[in-house]
């Protein structure tokens, strides 16, 4: 029996959360959602997802702060945190990695690329994650 993996999507844009969540659910993942950084940290601490997809540009508590906070929680230090952001500059990428993100993807990210990236990060067969 294959264990379903859980992905936490933290993004203040409800439409983006809905689109990414639907894509991931169709790909066989369990999906958790958070509408802001504080909620995202709380959900990660409570539910220990296998991977966090994190928007970097959010009001109040931005993704950089969330990534640093997640890295400071012992139970989550090895959880992959993937920046999924509209910020495209090399300096944004470096800033996200410095904050504790393990990977960096830019929006818009084609669905097949997002599924393949998540599968690769989680060490899964890409063909299995690409099933829609």
Buried (B, 14 or more C-beta within 10 A) or exposed (E): EEEEBBBBBBBBBEEBBEBBBEBBEEBBBBBBBBBBBBBBBEBBEEEEBBBBBBBBBBEEBBBBBBBBBBBEEEEBEEBBBBBBBEBEEEEBBEBBBEBBBBBBBBBEBEBEEBBBBBBEBBEBEEEEBBEE
